[in-house]
C-alpha cells in the first residue's frame, strides 16, 4: 500500500524541521521557523521554536487566517509565550499580526518582551518599489507593525521575504515605535540587533481593561 501525497508532504516537512534543529545546534542559536504542518485537526500554518541545543521547544499556530486561506489551513486555537535565556517572547504570523492587534496584546499581557512576526508580504511579479521604511506612500504593513510595538510597549521583530516587490521590510521596532534596524528591500540578509529588554515594560498592554 503506497504512501498518500499528504503523508509524503508531512515526511518532507519533518525532514526539513530536523535540518533546522541541526543548524540551531551547530551554531548554538535559537531559531523560529515558520512552515506548514499536519496536526490532528488538519493542515495548519505555524512557527516552531527550536532551542540552541537543537530541540523543539514548542510552536505557535496561525489562529486568525486571511479569508483567502480558509481552504488552505485550519485555524489554530491556542497562544503561547516562550522563554529563552530569561527573555519572554510571543509569535504572531503574517495576517493576524497586521489585522488583529489582539494577537500581540495577548502575548504582551502575558509577559512577552518581544513578539516575532514572520510574514509573506509582497510579490515577485509586480508591486510598489519601496525605498524608505515607513514612508507615507508605502503600504500600511510597516505602520501596523510600528503600532504593535507602541500600543503594547514591547519590541516587535518582523521578518519578510526578499521579494522583487516587497510590501514591508524585515525590521526591529522598539517599545516607543522607533524602527531601530531594517533589512534593505529586495536583499536577502541577516539583521543583528541589540535590544534592551528592560525597556519592554509592557505598561500599556497591562493597563488594558479587558472587561470593556
Secondary structure, 3 states (H helix, E strand, C coil): CCCCHHHHHHHHHHHHHHHHHHHHHHHCCCEEEEEEEEECCEEEEEEEEECCCCCEEEEEECCCCCHHHCCCCCCCCCCCCEEECCEEEEECCCHHHHHCCHHHHHHHHCCCCEEEEECCCEECCCCCCCCCCCCCCCCCHHHHHHHHHHCCCCEEEEECCCCCEECCCCEEECCCCCEEEECCCCCCCCCCCCCCHHHCCCHHHHCCCCCC
